[in-house]
Amino acid sequence: MDKNLFTRRSIRKYTDQPVPKAMIEDILKAAMAAPTAVNDKQWLFYVVENSELKKQLADSSPYSKFAAEAPVIIVLGYNETEGNAPEFCQINMALVSENLMVEAENLGLGTVMLGVAPHEDRMECIEKILNMKNGERAFAMFPIGYPDQRPADKHKADMSRVFWM
C-alpha cells in the first residue's frame, strides 16, 4: 500500500511494505559517507525490523507514535569519547542525517528524523530498549517508509507563519 504525505521538502512516497535489505544498506552507506568533524567511526546504526522493538521505540515519545507502523526504524547513535562534546555530535549528526534522508528519498522511501539527543530521558529509554553498550548514546530515530498517518502536518506549509525581517 503506497501513500503520499505532503512535507515542507517535497511530496514523498511512503509504504508499509517491507524494505529490501539492499536498499537499507545503500541508505546506511550514504550516511557513513558523510564527512565529519570528529572520527567518522564514532557513528552507530541500529536497524530495527522487529515489531515489538518498533512499538517500544514508538512509545518512547508522543512524537514517535506513528513510527511503529514503519517497515524499519534506523536508530543513529554515537560512541562517547574523550573530548567528544555534544556540540560536535550535533554538527556531525546534521551531516550524517542529511545523507541518510537524501538517500532514502532518492530510493523513493519516506523518512523523518525524530531527534532524541539532548533529551537524556529519551536517550536512556532508547538505549535500554536496544540494549546499547555502556558509552553508546542514542541520537535520533529514522522511521523508513512509514505510511501517511499525519495529515495534520499539512499546516506546516502555512505562509502566515513566515516573518520576513
Backbone as a printed PyTorch tensor [residue, N CA C, xyz], in Angstrom:
tensor([[[ 0.8490, -1.1740,  0.0000],
         [ 0.0000,  0.0000,  0.0000],
         [ 0.8980,  1.2420,  0.0000]],

        [[ 0.8250,  2.0330, -1.0490],
         [ 1.5990,  3.2640, -1.1430],
         [ 0.7220,  4.4540, -0.8040]],

        [[ 1.3130,  5.4310, -0.1160],
         [ 0.5810,  6.6480,  0.2340],
         [ 1.5130,  7.8350,  0.0520]],

        [[ 0.9340,  9.0250, -0.0370],
         [ 1.7300, 10.2370, -0.1550],
         [ 1.5160, 11.1160,  1.0580]],

        [[ 2.5340, 11.8410,  1.4090],
         [ 2.4560, 12.7840,  2.5220],
         [ 3.1010, 14.0790,  2.0830]],

        [[ 2.3890, 15.1940,  2.2440],
         [ 2.9550, 16.4900,  1.9040],
         [ 3.8630, 16.9430,  3.0380]],

        [[ 5.0910, 17.2690,  2.7160],
         [ 6.0280, 17.7840,  3.7050],
         [ 6.5740, 19.0990,  3.1880]],

        [[ 7.3360, 19.7690,  4.0190],
         [ 7.9290, 21.0380,  3.5940],
         [ 8.9520, 20.8300,  2.4810]],

        [[ 9.5060, 19.6550,  2.3710],
         [10.5470, 19.4070,  1.3750],
         [ 9.9900, 18.9510,  0.0370]],

        [[ 8.9780, 18.0980,  0.0780],
         [ 8.5260, 17.5200, -1.1900],
         [ 7.2860, 16.6610, -0.9650]],

        [[ 6.7660, 16.1260, -2.0700],
         [ 5.7900, 15.0430, -1.9760],
         [ 6.6190, 13.7630, -2.0130]],

        [[ 6.5430, 12.9890, -0.9590],
         [ 7.3510, 11.7780, -0.8800],
         [ 6.4690, 10.5430, -0.9140]],

        [[ 7.0490,  9.4740, -1.3760],
         [ 6.3420,  8.2060, -1.4570],
         [ 6.5820,  7.4230, -0.1650]],

        [[ 5.4840,  6.9370,  0.4190],
         [ 5.5690,  6.1590,  1.6430],
         [ 4.9590,  4.7850,  1.4100]],

        [[ 5.3910,  3.8180,  2.1800],
         [ 4.8750,  2.4650,  2.0370],
         [ 4.8900,  1.7750,  3.3870]],

        [[ 4.0120,  0.8130,  3.5880],
         [ 4.0910, -0.0110,  4.7870],
         [ 4.5880, -1.4150,  4.4340]],

        [[ 5.1060, -1.5850,  3.2120],
         [ 5.6350, -2.8740,  2.7740],
         [ 7.0820, -3.0350,  3.2490]],

        [[ 7.5750, -4.2730,  3.3520],
         [ 8.9730, -4.4710,  3.7600],
         [ 9.9240, -3.7390,  2.8210]],

        [[10.9990, -3.2170,  3.3910],
         [12.0160, -2.5210,  2.6040],
         [13.1740, -3.4930,  2.3920]],

        [[13.5760, -3.7330,  1.1310],
         [14.6640, -4.6820,  0.8730],
         [15.9490, -4.3050,  1.6090]],

        [[16.6480, -5.3190,  2.1030],
         [17.8870, -5.1190,  2.8590],
         [18.8990, -4.3110,  2.0520]],

        [[18.9850, -4.5470,  0.7460],
         [19.9520, -3.8300, -0.1000],
         [19.6820, -2.3260, -0.0920]],

        [[18.3950, -1.9390, -0.0450],
         [18.0610, -0.5110, -0.0020],
         [18.4950,  0.1000,  1.3240]],

        [[18.2760, -0.6260,  2.4170],
         [18.7060, -0.1350,  3.7270],
         [20.2290, -0.0050,  3.7610]],

        [[20.9270, -0.9670,  3.1750],
         [22.3970, -0.8920,  3.1310],
         [22.8560,  0.3270,  2.3460]],

        [[22.1670,  0.6450,  1.2440],
         [22.5140,  1.8390,  0.4660],
         [22.3150,  3.1100,  1.2880]],

        [[21.2290,  3.1560,  2.0550],
         [20.9580,  4.3110,  2.9070],
         [22.0540,  4.4600,  3.9590]],

        [[22.4500,  3.3480,  4.5710],
         [23.4880,  3.3870,  5.6120],
         [24.8500,  3.7690,  5.0320]],

        [[25.1650,  3.2560,  3.8470],
         [26.4380,  3.6210,  3.2050],
         [26.4930,  5.1110,  2.9170]],

        [[25.3620,  5.6660,  2.4730],
         [25.3140,  7.1100,  2.2210],
         [25.5130,  7.8880,  3.5100]],

        [[24.8960,  7.4290,  4.5930],
         [25.0610,  8.1140,  5.8820],
         [26.5040,  8.0520,  6.3510]],

        [[27.1400,  6.9000,  6.1890],
         [28.5260,  6.7330,  6.6460],
         [29.5150,  7.4920,  5.7750]],

        [[29.1000,  7.8810,  4.5790],
         [29.9880,  8.6210,  3.6820],
         [30.0570, 10.1050,  4.0270]],

        [[29.2450, 10.5530,  4.9790],
         [29.2310, 11.9730,  5.3450],
         [30.5490, 12.3640,  5.9930]],

        [[31.1120, 13.5070,  5.5830],
         [32.3220, 13.9820,  6.2590],
         [31.9430, 14.4270,  7.6730]],

        [[32.8130, 14.2140,  8.6140],
         [32.5250, 14.6180,  9.9890],
         [33.7020, 15.3700, 10.5860]],

        [[33.3900, 16.1800, 11.5800],
         [34.4250, 16.9660, 12.2530],
         [35.2270, 16.1210, 13.2350]],

        [[34.6920, 14.9620, 13.5860],
         [35.3620, 14.0520, 14.5060],
         [35.4910, 12.7170, 13.7870]],

        [[36.1080, 11.7510, 14.4030],
         [36.3040, 10.4300, 13.8120],
         [34.9840,  9.8550, 13.2970]],

        [[34.9310,  9.5380, 12.0000],
         [33.6740,  9.0350, 11.4250],
         [33.3010,  7.6580, 11.9560]],

        [[34.2010,  6.9780, 12.6450],
         [33.8830,  5.6560, 13.1850],
         [33.0580,  5.7470, 14.4620]],

        [[32.7900,  6.9690, 14.9270],
         [32.0070,  7.1020, 16.1500],
         [30.5450,  6.7310, 15.9420]],

        [[30.0380,  6.7580, 14.7020],
         [28.6000,  6.5720, 14.4770],
         [28.1850,  5.1120, 14.5220]],

        [[27.0050,  4.8600, 15.0870],
         [26.4270,  3.5310, 15.1960],
         [25.0650,  3.5450, 14.5100]],

        [[24.6950,  2.4560, 13.8760],
         [23.4140,  2.3620, 13.1830],
         [22.7040,  1.0810, 13.6200]],

        [[21.6020,  1.2270, 14.3190],
         [20.7890,  0.0930, 14.7350],
         [19.5910,  0.0100, 13.8010]],

        [[19.4870, -1.0860, 13.0490],
         [18.3870, -1.2850, 12.0990],
         [17.3440, -2.1660, 12.7720]],

        [[16.1680, -1.6090, 13.0220],
         [15.1470, -2.2990, 13.8090],
         [13.9770, -2.6860, 12.9050]],

        [[13.7810, -3.9920, 12.7440],
         [12.6570, -4.5220, 11.9680],
         [11.6750, -5.2770, 12.8640]],

        [[12.1220, -5.6940, 14.0340],
         [11.2990, -6.4410, 14.9760],
         [10.1040, -5.6030, 15.4260]],

        [[ 8.8870, -6.1480, 15.2780],
         [ 7.6560, -5.4100, 15.5650],
         [ 7.5770, -4.9300, 17.0100]],

        [[ 7.9590, -5.7800, 17.9500],
         [ 7.8760, -5.4020, 19.3610],
         [ 8.8560, -4.2740, 19.6820]],

        [[10.0760, -4.3580, 19.1450],
         [11.0530, -3.2880, 19.3740],
         [10.5900, -1.9840, 18.7280]],

        [[10.0100, -2.0720, 17.5290],
         [ 9.4960, -0.8600, 16.8720],
         [ 8.4010, -0.2170, 17.7140]],

        [[ 7.5310, -1.0350, 18.2950],
         [ 6.4630, -0.4980, 19.1440],
         [ 7.0490,  0.1860, 20.3750]],

        [[ 8.0380, -0.4390, 20.9880],
         [ 8.6680,  0.1590, 22.1670],
         [ 9.3330,  1.4850, 21.8170]],

        [[10.0180,  1.5370, 20.6710],
         [10.6460,  2.7880, 20.2370],
         [ 9.5830,  3.8530, 19.9810]],

        [[ 8.4940,  3.4610, 19.3330],
         [ 7.4130,  4.4090, 19.0420],
         [ 6.7860,  4.9410, 20.3310]],

        [[ 6.7230,  4.0970, 21.3470],
         [ 6.1320,  4.5030, 22.6190],
         [ 7.0750,  5.3460, 23.4770]],

        [[ 8.3020,  5.5380, 23.0210],
         [ 9.2830,  6.2950, 23.8180],
         [ 8.9720,  7.7800, 23.8740]],

        [[ 8.1050,  8.2540, 22.9900],
         [ 7.7540,  9.6710, 22.9630],
         [ 6.4270,  9.8440, 22.2340]],

        [[ 5.6070, 10.8190, 22.6590],
         [ 4.3650, 11.0650, 21.9240],
         [ 4.6150, 11.4970, 20.4850]],

        [[ 5.7870, 12.0500, 20.2080],
         [ 6.1350, 12.4860, 18.8530],
         [ 6.4860, 11.3140, 17.9470]],

        [[ 6.7160, 10.1540, 18.5330],
         [ 7.1880,  8.9970, 17.7740],
         [ 6.1180,  7.9500, 17.5230]],

        [[ 4.8830,  8.1800, 17.9580],
         [ 3.8400,  7.1550, 17.9150],
         [ 3.6690,  6.5210, 16.5410]],

        [[ 3.7010,  7.3370, 15.4850],
         [ 3.4560,  6.8180, 14.1350],
         [ 4.5590,  5.8810, 13.6600]],

        [[ 5.7300,  5.9330, 14.2990],
         [ 6.8820,  5.1610, 13.8360],
         [ 6.6780,  3.6540, 13.9600]],

        [[ 5.7500,  3.2090, 14.7940],
         [ 5.5240,  1.7700, 14.9720],
         [ 5.0980,  1.0920, 13.6730]],

        [[ 4.4630,  1.8500, 12.7610],
         [ 3.9780,  1.2840, 11.5070],
         [ 5.0240,  1.2990, 10.3950]],

        [[ 6.1850,  1.8580, 10.6630],
         [ 7.2380,  1.9020,  9.6410],
         [ 7.7670,  0.4950,  9.3670]],

        [[ 8.1260,  0.1970,  8.1300],
         [ 8.7300, -1.1070,  7.8440],
         [10.0320, -1.3210,  8.6140]],

        [[10.7680, -0.2270,  8.8300],
         [12.0500, -0.3230,  9.5350],
         [12.3310,  1.0170, 10.2130]],

        [[13.0060,  0.9640, 11.3420],
         [13.4730,  2.1760, 12.0150],
         [14.9840,  2.0750, 12.1310]],

        [[15.6740,  3.1080, 11.6730],
         [17.1250,  3.1840, 11.8730],
         [17.3630,  4.1230, 13.0430]],

        [[18.0540,  3.6280, 14.0530],
         [18.4280,  4.4670, 15.1880],
         [19.9030,  4.7970, 15.0490]],

        [[20.1980,  6.0820, 14.9770],
         [21.5870,  6.5250, 14.9390],
         [22.0560,  6.7770, 16.3560]],

        [[23.2760,  6.3570, 16.6130],
         [23.8880,  6.5910, 17.9060],
         [25.3390,  6.9530, 17.7100]],

        [[26.0150,  7.1960, 18.7990],
         [27.4400,  7.5110, 18.7260],
         [28.1430,  6.9670, 19.9490]],

        [[29.4460,  6.7350, 19.8060],
         [30.2880,  6.3270, 20.9150],
         [30.7830,  7.5650, 21.6240]],

        [[30.5890,  7.6170, 22.9240],
         [31.1520,  8.7210, 23.7050],
         [32.6650,  8.5300, 23.7530]],

        [[33.3870,  9.5630, 23.4220],
         [34.8470,  9.5110, 23.5120],
         [35.3170, 10.7560, 24.2360]],

        [[36.5070, 10.6920, 24.7850],
         [37.0490, 11.8460, 25.4850],
         [37.1320, 13.0300, 24.5400]],

        [[36.6070, 14.1490, 24.9620],
         [36.6400, 15.3470, 24.1280],
         [35.5360, 15.4000, 23.0930]],

        [[34.6470, 14.4260, 23.1180],
         [33.5570, 14.3760, 22.1500],
         [32.3680, 15.1560, 22.7140]],

        [[32.4620, 16.4710, 22.6660],
         [31.4290, 17.3280, 23.2380],
         [30.1360, 17.2200, 22.4510]],

        [[28.9820, 17.4130, 23.1150],
         [27.6880, 17.2920, 22.4150],
         [27.5650, 18.1750, 21.1820]],

        [[28.1670, 19.3820, 21.2120],
         [28.0260, 20.2500, 20.0360],
         [28.6970, 19.6460, 18.8010]],

        [[29.7860, 18.8920, 18.9920],
         [30.4030, 18.2180, 17.8540],
         [29.4550, 17.1640, 17.2990]],

        [[28.7840, 16.4500, 18.1930],
         [27.8200, 15.4530, 17.7410],
         [26.6900, 16.1100, 16.9660]],

        [[26.2340, 17.2640, 17.4200],
         [25.1560, 17.9600, 16.7160],
         [25.5810, 18.3210, 15.3020]],

        [[26.7920, 18.8440, 15.1560],
         [27.3060, 19.2270, 13.8350],
         [27.4250, 17.9920, 12.9450]],

        [[28.0350, 16.9450, 13.4820],
         [28.2270, 15.7280, 12.6980],
         [26.9070, 15.0670, 12.3460]],

        [[25.9730, 15.0800, 13.3030],
         [24.6830, 14.4400, 13.0530],
         [23.9500, 15.1100, 11.9010]],

        [[24.0950, 16.4220, 11.7820],
         [23.4420, 17.1240, 10.6810],
         [23.9320, 16.5640,  9.3450]],

        [[25.2210, 16.2920,  9.2420],
         [25.7920, 15.7530,  8.0030],
         [25.3470, 14.3110,  7.7690]],

        [[25.4610, 13.4920,  8.7980],
         [25.0860, 12.0840,  8.6740],
         [23.5880, 11.9530,  8.3800]],

        [[22.7710, 12.7300,  9.1110],
         [21.3180, 12.6720,  8.9330],
         [20.9040, 13.0950,  7.5350]],

        [[21.5110, 14.1680,  7.0520],
         [21.1530, 14.6650,  5.7180],
         [21.4480, 13.6080,  4.6600]],

        [[22.6060, 12.9670,  4.7470],
         [22.9330, 11.9100,  3.7900],
         [21.9310, 10.7660,  3.8690]],

        [[21.5640, 10.3780,  5.0850],
         [20.6170,  9.2860,  5.2710],
         [19.2620,  9.6450,  4.6620]],

        [[18.7880, 10.8520,  4.9470],
         [17.4720, 11.2650,  4.4610],
         [17.4400, 11.4420,  2.9480]],

        [[18.4910, 12.0260,  2.4010],
         [18.5390, 12.2360,  0.9500],
         [18.5710, 10.8950,  0.2190]],

        [[19.3560,  9.9450,  0.7200],
         [19.4300,  8.6460,  0.0540],
         [18.0970,  7.8970,  0.1610]],

        [[17.4250,  7.9890,  1.3050],
         [16.1040,  7.3580,  1.4350],
         [15.1450,  7.9570,  0.4120]],

        [[15.1950,  9.2740,  0.2730],
         [14.3240,  9.9470, -0.6980],
         [14.6880,  9.5490, -2.1290]],

        [[15.9930,  9.4480, -2.4100],
         [16.4460,  9.0250, -3.7400],
         [15.9160,  7.6340, -4.0990]],

        [[15.7510,  6.7860, -3.0820],
         [15.2670,  5.4270, -3.3020],
         [13.7390,  5.3520, -3.2950]],

        [[13.0800,  6.5020, -3.1530],
         [11.6240,  6.5350, -3.1900],
         [10.9650,  6.1630, -1.8770]],

        [[11.7260,  6.2780, -0.7740],
         [11.1910,  5.9390,  0.5400],
         [11.0560,  7.1960,  1.3790]],

        [[10.0180,  7.2900,  2.1790],
         [ 9.8650,  8.4190,  3.0770],
         [10.6020,  8.1860,  4.3740]],

        [[11.1160,  9.2430,  4.9700],
         [11.6940,  9.1560,  6.3070],
         [11.5940, 10.5160,  6.9620]],

        [[11.7820, 10.5310,  8.2520],
         [11.7980, 11.7610,  9.0180],
         [12.7380, 11.5390, 10.1910]],

        [[13.3920, 12.6040, 10.6380],
         [14.2900, 12.4890, 11.7880],
         [13.5240, 12.7890, 13.0610]],

        [[13.5270, 11.8410, 13.9820],
         [12.9350, 12.0370, 15.2950],
         [14.0870, 12.1920, 16.2860]],

        [[14.4150, 13.4230, 16.6170],
         [15.5610, 13.6840, 17.4730],
         [15.3880, 13.0850, 18.8570]],

        [[16.4670, 12.5970, 19.4090],
         [16.4820, 12.0200, 20.7480],
         [17.3780, 12.8730, 21.6470]],

        [[18.6210, 13.0830, 21.2130],
         [19.5400, 13.9300, 21.9770],
         [19.1050, 15.3690, 21.8090]],

        [[19.2650, 16.2170, 22.7940],
         [19.9280, 16.0150, 24.0890],
         [18.9410, 15.7260, 25.2160]],

        [[17.8350, 15.0450, 24.9350],
         [16.8510, 14.7110, 25.9700],
         [17.2980, 13.4310, 26.6750]],

        [[17.9370, 13.5960, 27.7970],
         [18.5840, 12.4850, 28.4970],
         [17.6250, 11.3210, 28.7810]],

        [[16.4090, 11.6150, 29.2010],
         [15.4490, 10.5380, 29.4980],
         [15.1330,  9.7060, 28.2570]],

        [[14.9180, 10.3870, 27.1230],
         [14.6210,  9.6530, 25.8870],
         [15.8380,  8.8680, 25.4220]],

        [[17.0120,  9.4720, 25.5420],
         [18.2330,  8.7710, 25.1480],
         [18.3680,  7.4740, 25.9420]],

        [[18.2210,  7.5750, 27.2560],
         [18.3610,  6.3970, 28.1210],
         [17.2890,  5.3550, 27.8220]],

        [[16.0760,  5.7990, 27.5510],
         [14.9830,  4.8790, 27.2260],
         [15.3100,  4.0780, 25.9690]],

        [[15.7450,  4.7500, 24.9180],
         [16.0620,  4.0760, 23.6580],
         [17.2800,  3.1730, 23.8090]],

        [[18.2710,  3.6400, 24.5460],
         [19.4650,  2.8200, 24.7900],
         [19.0990,  1.5200, 25.5090]],

        [[18.1570,  1.6110, 26.4330],
         [17.7160,  0.4160, 27.1690],
         [16.9330, -0.5170, 26.2460]],

        [[16.0330,  0.0250, 25.4320],
         [15.2430, -0.7990, 24.5040],
         [16.1540, -1.5880, 23.5680]],

        [[17.2000, -0.9240, 23.0580],
         [18.0960, -1.5630, 22.0900],
         [19.2640, -2.2890, 22.7490]],

        [[19.3100, -2.2440, 24.0850],
         [20.3930, -2.9000, 24.8160],
         [21.7670, -2.4030, 24.3500]],

        [[21.8610, -1.0830, 24.1750],
         [23.1270, -0.4920, 23.7390],
         [24.1600, -0.6090, 24.8540]],

        [[25.4220, -0.7360, 24.4540],
         [26.5130, -0.9150, 25.4110],
         [26.8180,  0.3890, 26.1430]],

        [[27.4740,  0.2530, 27.2770],
         [27.9070,  1.4120, 28.0460],
         [28.7980,  2.2940, 27.1690]],

        [[28.5040,  3.5910, 27.1300],
         [29.2760,  4.5170, 26.3060],
         [28.6740,  4.7600, 24.9330]],

        [[27.6750,  3.9590, 24.5500],
         [26.9600,  4.1880, 23.2980],
         [25.7130,  5.0050, 23.6040]],

        [[25.5200,  6.1080, 22.8820],
         [24.3970,  7.0030, 23.1310],
         [23.4750,  7.0520, 21.9290]],

        [[22.1670,  7.0200, 22.1860],
         [21.1750,  7.1810, 21.1240],
         [21.1390,  8.6490, 20.7220]],

        [[20.9750,  8.8970, 19.4330],
         [20.9470, 10.2820, 18.9550],
         [19.6420, 10.6380, 18.2540]],

        [[19.1910,  9.7700, 17.3420],
         [17.9710, 10.0650, 16.5890],
         [17.4100,  8.7790, 16.0060]],

        [[16.0910,  8.7920, 15.7440],
         [15.4250,  7.6690, 15.0800],
         [14.9450,  8.1180, 13.7110]],

        [[15.0310,  7.2150, 12.7540],
         [14.5470,  7.4750, 11.3980],
         [13.6060,  6.3480, 10.9880]],

        [[12.2830,  6.5490, 11.1100],
         [11.3710,  5.5550, 10.5280],
         [11.4860,  5.6380,  9.0110]],

        [[11.7110,  4.5240,  8.3600],
         [11.9040,  4.4960,  6.9080],
         [10.6830,  3.8670,  6.2500]],

        [[10.0780,  4.6070,  5.3110],
         [ 8.9630,  4.0850,  4.5290],
         [ 7.6420,  4.0530,  5.2580]],

        [[ 7.5100,  4.8210,  6.3500],
         [ 6.2770,  4.7350,  7.1290],
         [ 5.0750,  5.2580,  6.3430]],

        [[ 3.8760,  4.7190,  6.6220],
         [ 2.6860,  5.1830,  5.9090],
         [ 2.2390,  6.5600,  6.3920]],

        [[ 1.4810,  7.2290,  5.5500],
         [ 0.9740,  8.5640,  5.8630],
         [-0.0870,  8.4610,  6.9600]],

        [[ 0.2920,  8.8930,  8.1550],
         [-0.6510,  8.9040,  9.2620],
         [-0.6270, 10.2530,  9.9620]],

        [[-0.1380, 11.2880,  9.2640],
         [-0.0070, 12.5860,  9.8920],
         [-0.5900, 13.6960,  9.0250]],

        [[-1.8540, 13.6310,  8.6670],
         [-2.4260, 14.6810,  7.8250],
         [-2.3820, 16.0580,  8.4740]],

        [[-2.2990, 16.1170,  9.7900],
         [-2.2580, 17.4120, 10.4790],
         [-0.9920, 18.1890, 10.1370]],

        [[ 0.0330, 17.5190,  9.6310],
         [ 1.2840, 18.2000,  9.2990],
         [ 1.1390, 19.1570,  8.1260]],

        [[ 0.0610, 19.0850,  7.3730],
         [-0.0970, 19.9580,  6.2140],
         [-0.1130, 21.4310,  6.6140]],

        [[-0.4510, 21.7250,  7.8670],
         [-0.4680, 23.1170,  8.3130],
         [ 0.9250, 23.7430,  8.2900]],

        [[ 1.9630, 22.9270,  8.2450],
         [ 3.3250, 23.4650,  8.2670],
         [ 3.6360, 24.2910,  7.0270]],

        [[ 2.8410, 24.1640,  5.9810],
         [ 3.0640, 24.9360,  4.7580],
         [ 2.3570, 26.2870,  4.8070]],

        [[ 1.7640, 26.6490,  5.9300],
         [ 1.0200, 27.9000,  6.0710],
         [ 1.9790, 29.0860,  6.0870]],

        [[ 1.9620, 29.8920,  5.0140],
         [ 2.9080, 31.0130,  4.8910],
         [ 2.6330, 32.1390,  5.8810]],

        [[ 1.4770, 32.1220,  6.5390],
         [ 1.2050, 33.1630,  7.5380],
         [ 2.1270, 33.0160,  8.7480]],

        [[ 2.8430, 31.8950,  8.8370],
         [ 3.7690, 31.6750,  9.9320],
         [ 5.1740, 32.1890,  9.6130]],

        [[ 5.3480, 32.7410,  8.4100],
         [ 6.6750, 33.2130,  7.9850],
         [ 6.7770, 34.7110,  8.2030]],

        [[ 7.8320, 35.1300,  8.8510],
         [ 8.0430, 36.5500,  9.1350],
         [ 9.3530, 37.0070,  8.4940]],

        [[ 9.2830, 37.8580,  7.4920],
         [10.4760, 38.3650,  6.8140],
         [11.0030, 39.5710,  7.5630]],

        [[12.2440, 39.5420,  7.9290],
         [12.8180, 40.6250,  8.7320],
         [13.8770, 41.3800,  7.9350]]])
